[in-house]
Amino acid sequence: MAGAKLDPIDRHILAELQADGRMTNVELAKRVGISAPPCLRRVRTLEEQGYIRGYHAEIDSRELGFEVQVFAMVRLNSQAESDLTAFEERCRSWPLVRECHMLNGEIDFILKCVAPDLSSFQSFLTGELLKAANVANVKTSLVIRGSKDEPGVPFEVLEERIARQA
């Protein structure tokens, strides 16, 4: 288990940064119980090792006028690795596609999309997504409301699992 390779201080650093990535190194060091210089070294190491991939602001898309959220379930004609990779690359070029996940089962990919309005999404759907190479069909579901959108991982579950294994 990858998370077990980290010591408790590293996991605490990750949990604190996940909750508030804007805090100063001094505040972070205080929260995890070490001094600032070793805390900064640990953060840099966690970044270099790929545990921390970046820092982002949580933006309210609806406040910015992106009123429509849609999940698009995409089935491809071919699941050859080259075709899967080509579709993933195409998804990265579409601004309305905010997330793309390959699935097993009847659906090959699920896309989380945002758009200013339904007609904008419809234009993307008919003009881009449905015309993309290798796309067999697309089923869409409009988000009525979100009940939970929690980024990151549940560190408390990781800590419980590590404690049980000790």
C-alpha positions in Angstrom: 0.0 0.0 0.0 1.6 3.2 -1.2 0.2 5.4 1.6 1.9 3.2 4.2 5.3 4.1 2.8 4.8 7.6 4.2 5.4 8.3 7.8 2.6 9.8 10.0 4.1 13.4 9.6 4.1 13.1 5.8 0.5 11.9 5.9 -0.5 14.7 8.3 1.2 17.2 5.9 -0.8 15.9 3.0 -4.1 15.9 4.9 -3.6 19.5 6.0 -2.6 20.7 2.5 -5.6 18.9 1.0 -7.8 20.7 3.4 -6.1 24.1 2.9 -3.5 24.4 0.2 -3.1 28.1 0.8 -1.7 28.0 4.3 1.9 29.2 4.9 4.7 26.8 5.6 4.9 28.2 9.1 1.3 27.4 9.8 1.6 24.0 8.2 4.6 23.2 10.4 2.8 24.3 13.5 -0.2 22.1 12.6 1.9 19.0 12.1 4.2 19.6 15.0 7.6 20.2 13.4 9.7 23.3 12.6 9.3 25.2 9.4 12.6 24.2 7.6 12.1 20.4 7.8 8.4 20.9 7.0 9.3 22.7 3.8 11.8 20.0 2.9 9.1 17.4 3.4 6.6 19.3 1.2 9.2 19.6 -1.6 10.0 15.9 -1.4 6.3 15.0 -1.5 5.9 17.2 -4.6 9.0 15.6 -6.3 7.7 12.1 -5.5 4.3 13.0 -7.1 2.2 12.8 -4.0 1.4 16.5 -4.5 0.5 17.2 -8.1 -0.5 20.8 -7.7 -2.4 23.4 -5.8 -5.8 24.7 -7.0 -8.5 27.0 -6.0 -12.0 25.5 -5.8 -14.1 27.5 -8.2 -17.9 27.7 -8.2 -18.7 27.1 -11.8 -22.3 28.2 -11.5 -21.2 31.6 -10.1 -19.1 32.1 -13.2 -22.1 31.3 -15.5 -21.5 27.6 -16.2 -25.0 26.7 -15.3 -25.0 23.2 -16.9 -23.1 20.1 -15.6 -23.5 16.9 -17.6 -22.1 13.4 -17.3 -21.6 11.9 -20.7 -21.2 8.1 -20.9 -19.2 7.2 -24.0 -19.0 3.8 -25.7 -16.3 3.4 -28.4 -16.3 1.1 -31.4 -12.8 -0.2 -30.6 -11.1 -0.7 -27.3 -7.6 -1.2 -28.7 -5.1 0.6 -26.6 -4.2 3.0 -29.4 -7.9 4.0 -29.8 -8.4 4.4 -26.1 -5.3 6.7 -25.9 -6.4 8.7 -28.9 -9.8 9.3 -27.3 -8.2 10.3 -24.0 -6.0 12.8 -25.9 -9.0 14.2 -27.7 -10.8 14.7 -24.4 -7.9 16.7 -23.0 -8.4 19.2 -25.9 -12.1 19.8 -25.2 -12.4 22.7 -22.7 -16.0 21.7 -21.7 -14.7 18.3 -20.5 -13.4 18.7 -17.0 -12.9 15.1 -16.1 -12.4 11.9 -18.2 -12.3 8.5 -16.6 -12.0 5.1 -18.4 -14.4 2.5 -17.0 -14.8 -1.2 -17.3 -18.2 -2.7 -18.4 -20.6 -1.4 -21.1 -19.3 2.2 -20.9 -15.8 2.9 -21.9 -15.5 6.5 -20.6 -17.4 8.9 -18.4 -16.9 12.6 -18.9 -17.8 15.3 -16.6 -18.7 18.4 -18.6 -19.6 22.0 -17.8 -21.2 24.5 -20.1 -22.8 28.0 -19.8 -26.1 26.7 -21.0 -27.8 23.7 -22.5 -27.5 24.9 -26.1 -23.7 25.3 -25.7 -23.4 21.7 -24.4 -25.7 20.5 -27.2 -23.4 22.1 -29.7 -20.4 20.4 -28.2 -22.2 17.1 -28.1 -23.3 17.1 -31.7 -20.4 19.1 -33.2 -17.5 17.5 -31.4 -18.2 14.5 -29.2 -20.5 12.5 -31.4 -18.3 13.2 -34.4 -15.1 12.1 -32.7 -13.3 9.2 -34.2 -14.2 5.8 -32.8 -17.3 7.0 -30.8 -20.1 4.5 -31.1 -22.6 6.2 -28.8 -23.0 8.7 -26.0 -25.6 8.8 -23.3 -25.9 12.0 -21.2 -27.3 12.8 -17.8 -27.9 16.4 -16.7 -26.8 17.1 -13.1 -29.8 18.5 -11.2 -27.9 19.2 -8.1 -24.7 18.1 -6.4 -24.8 16.5 -2.9 -21.1 15.9 -2.4 -18.0 17.0 -4.3 -15.1 16.2 -2.0 -11.6 16.4 -3.5 -8.7 14.2 -2.5 -8.7 11.1 -0.4 -10.1 10.3 3.1 -7.0 10.3 5.2 -8.9 9.0 8.2 -9.6 5.7 6.4 -5.9 5.4 5.4 -4.8 6.0 9.0 -7.3 3.4 10.3 -6.1 0.8 7.8 -2.5 1.4 8.7 -3.3 1.1 12.4 -5.0 -2.2 11.8 -2.0 -3.6 9.9 0.4 -2.5 12.6 
